[in-house]
């Protein structure tokens, strides 16, 4: 198959953007109060993607490890901020930001490093054409799981407070007392990626596979790339959710195995 793709211009993108304007009109008609959010989200997306395109062009031309690492760091910090902003019950201080950012950074870096070392093997190893897209997709998908895991942990601990304190009063360890809350948080954090894996290929065609097919890649090769990516995303999400939830449990208890809900604040 000949590798070719259809070039798009601003007019093509503008036609698609008209669909977003339709959302705004629906919001106005039904008084949903979402018009401003739709506008801001759309403009933010356009600006962010245009800036990313310009940065990637510059980064690819430089092909220097320091700039690749710097961009990766910026991506991780913004992901941590987004994970923290979604919480109903937040950890006091910067703990929530640290847990979300640390969990996503560790999981995404390990999984991306694994893929670069085993499947892709770019030369040089820091080639931004491989590092940035891979890390971006893994990080973006693990963000949802980590955010949901932390959010559900806070809600579960708040709702299960009497049961947790009863287990601790009876001599149970923090691991035993928090086990039901951890189970609920882990289940919620992993549900989105499991749903995506279950519906992938039947209910919807994933974005990466769609892009490769539109670019002229053989469909079977596109499938293999998508399978690889889904496994990487699942691995990073599972590890990230586990790290974030365990860190949250550590923060919500102390060395004397007491529940510390004072370390949670309501948004």
C-alpha positions in Angstrom: 0.0 0.0 0.0 1.3 3.5 -0.9 1.8 5.6 2.2 -0.1 8.8 1.4 -2.3 11.2 3.3 -4.8 14.0 2.5 -3.4 17.4 3.5 -5.8 19.5 5.5 -6.0 23.3 5.7 -7.6 25.8 8.0 -10.8 25.7 6.1 -11.2 22.0 6.6 -10.6 22.3 10.4 -13.0 25.3 10.5 -15.8 23.2 9.1 -15.3 20.6 11.8 -15.2 23.4 14.4 -18.7 24.4 13.4 -19.9 21.3 15.2 -18.6 22.8 18.5 -20.5 25.9 17.8 -23.6 23.8 17.5 -22.9 22.6 21.0 -22.9 26.2 22.2 -26.2 26.9 20.6 -27.7 23.9 22.3 -26.4 25.1 25.6 -27.9 28.6 25.0 -31.3 27.1 23.9 -31.6 24.8 26.9 -29.9 27.3 29.3 -27.3 24.7 30.3 -24.8 27.4 31.2 -22.0 25.6 29.3 -21.5 28.1 26.5 -18.5 29.8 28.2 -16.9 26.4 29.1 -17.4 25.1 25.5 -15.8 28.2 24.1 -12.9 28.2 26.5 -12.2 24.5 26.1 -12.3 24.8 22.3 -9.9 27.8 22.2 -7.6 26.2 24.8 -7.5 23.0 22.7 -6.6 25.0 19.5 -3.9 27.1 21.2 -2.4 24.1 23.0 -2.2 21.9 19.9 -0.8 24.7 17.7 1.8 25.5 20.3 2.6 21.7 20.5 3.0 21.5 16.8 5.4 24.4 16.7 7.4 23.1 19.7 7.6 19.6 18.1 8.9 21.0 14.9 11.6 22.9 16.8 12.3 19.9 19.0 12.6 17.5 16.0 15.1 19.8 14.3 17.3 20.1 17.4 17.1 16.4 18.4 18.8 17.3 21.8 18.1 15.2 25.0 17.9 18.3 27.3 14.9 19.8 25.4 13.2 16.4 25.1 13.5 16.0 28.9 12.3 19.5 29.5 9.2 19.0 27.4 8.5 15.7 29.2 8.8 17.5 32.5 6.3 20.1 31.5 3.8 17.5 30.3 4.1 15.6 33.6 3.6 18.8 35.7 0.5 19.8 33.7 -0.9 16.3 34.0 -0.4 16.5 37.7 -2.2 19.8 37.9 -5.2 18.4 35.9 -5.4 15.3 38.1 -5.5 17.5 41.3 -8.1 19.9 39.8 -10.7 17.2 39.5 -10.8 16.1 43.1 -13.8 16.6 45.3 -11.8 15.8 48.4 -8.3 17.2 48.2 -5.2 16.5 50.3 -4.0 19.5 52.2 -1.0 21.3 50.9 0.7 20.0 47.8 0.3 16.3 48.8 -2.4 15.6 46.2 -0.4 17.2 43.4 2.7 15.3 44.6 0.8 12.0 44.7 -0.8 12.4 41.3 2.3 13.8 39.6 4.6 11.3 41.1 2.5 8.3 40.3 1.9 9.3 36.7 5.6 10.3 36.2 6.9 7.0 37.6 4.4 4.8 35.7 4.6 6.6 32.4 8.4 6.9 32.4 8.8 3.2 33.2 6.4 2.0 30.6 7.6 4.4 27.9 11.2 3.4 28.7 10.2 -0.2 28.4 8.7 0.4 25.0 11.7 2.4 23.7 14.1 -0.3 24.9 12.3 -3.3 23.6 9.9 -2.5 20.8 11.1 0.7 19.1 14.8 1.0 20.0 15.3 4.5 18.4 18.7 5.8 17.6 19.5 7.9 19.6 17.4 6.7 22.5 16.1 10.2 23.2 14.7 10.8 19.7 11.7 13.1 20.3 9.8 11.6 17.4 9.4 8.5 19.6 9.7 9.7 23.1 7.2 12.6 23.0 4.2 10.9 21.2 4.6 7.7 23.2 4.9 9.4 26.6 2.1 11.8 25.7 -0.4 9.0 24.9 0.6 6.9 27.9 0.5 9.9 30.2 -2.8 11.3 28.9 -4.6 8.0 29.4 -3.1 7.2 32.8 -4.1 10.7 33.9 -7.8 9.7 33.9 -7.2 6.5 35.9 -5.0 8.2 38.5 -7.4 11.1 38.9 -10.4 8.8 39.3 -8.5 6.6 41.8 -7.5 9.5 44.0 -11.0 11.0 43.8 -12.8 7.8 44.7 -10.3 7.1 47.5 -11.1 10.4 49.2 -14.9 9.8 48.8 -14.7 6.2 50.0 -12.6 7.0 53.1 -15.0 9.8 53.9 -18.0 7.6 53.5 -16.4 4.6 55.3 -15.0 6.5 58.2 -17.0 4.6 60.9 -16.0 1.2 59.5 -12.3 2.2 59.1 -12.1 3.6 62.6 -13.8 0.5 64.0 -11.2 -1.8 62.4 -8.4 0.4 63.7 -9.9 0.4 67.2 -10.0 -3.4 67.1 -6.3 -3.6 66.4 -6.3 -3.8 62.7 -3.5 -2.4 60.6 -4.0 0.5 58.2 -3.8 -2.0 55.3 -6.7 -4.0 56.8 -8.7 -1.0 57.7 -8.4 0.8 54.3 -8.8 -2.4 52.2 -12.4 -1.8 51.2 -11.7 1.9 50.3 -8.6 0.8 48.3 -10.5 -1.8 46.5 -13.2 0.7 45.4 -10.6 3.3 44.4 -8.6 0.8 42.3 -11.7 -0.5 40.6 -12.8 3.0 39.7 -9.4 4.0 38.5 -9.0 1.0 36.2 -12.6 0.9 34.8 -12.0 3.4 32.0 -9.0 1.6 30.5 -10.8 -1.8 30.8 -13.9 -0.4 29.1 -11.7 1.0 26.3 -10.0 -2.4 25.8 -13.3 -4.2 25.8 -14.9 -1.9 23.2 -11.8 -1.3 21.1 -12.2 -2.5 17.5 -16.0 -3.2 17.8 -17.6 -0.2 19.2 -15.0 2.3 18.1 -11.7 2.5 16.1 -9.0 4.0 18.3 -7.5 7.4 17.4 -3.9 6.2 16.6 -5.2 3.4 14.4 -7.5 5.7 12.6 -4.7 8.2 12.0 -2.4 5.5 10.6 -5.0 4.2 8.3 -5.8 7.7 7.0 -2.0 8.1 6.5 -1.9 5.0 4.2 -0.5 2.5 6.7 -1.4 -1.1 6.1 -4.5 -1.9 8.4 -2.8 -4.9 10.0 0.3 -2.9 10.9 -2.0 -0.2 12.3 -3.7 -2.9 14.4 -0.4 -4.1 15.8 0.7 -0.6 16.7 -2.7 0.0 18.4 -2.5 -3.2 20.4 1.0 -2.3 21.5 -0.2 1.1 22.6 -3.3 -0.3 24.5 -1.1 -2.7 26.4 1.3 0.1 27.3 -1.6 2.3 28.4 -3.1 -0.5 30.5 0.2 -1.2 32.2 0.9 2.5 33.0 -2.6 3.1 34.2 -2.6 0.1 36.5 0.8 1.0 38.0 -0.1 4.7 38.3 -3.4 4.0 40.0 -1.8 1.6 42.5 1.0 4.1 43.3 -1.4 7.0 43.8 -3.9 5.1 45.9 -1.2 3.6 48.1 0.3 7.0 48.6 -3.1 8.4 49.5 -3.6 5.7 52.1 -0.2 6.5 53.6 -1.2 10.2 53.9 -4.6 9.5 55.4 -3.1 7.5 58.2 -0.1 7.9 60.5 2.6 5.8 62.2 0.1 5.0 65.1 -2.4 3.6 62.6 -5.0 6.4 63.0 -7.3 7.8 60.4 -6.4 11.3 59.5 -9.3 12.9 57.7 -8.0 16.3 58.8 -5.6 15.9 55.9 -8.5 16.0 53.4 -10.4 19.2 52.5 -13.6 19.5 50.6 -13.4 21.4 47.4 
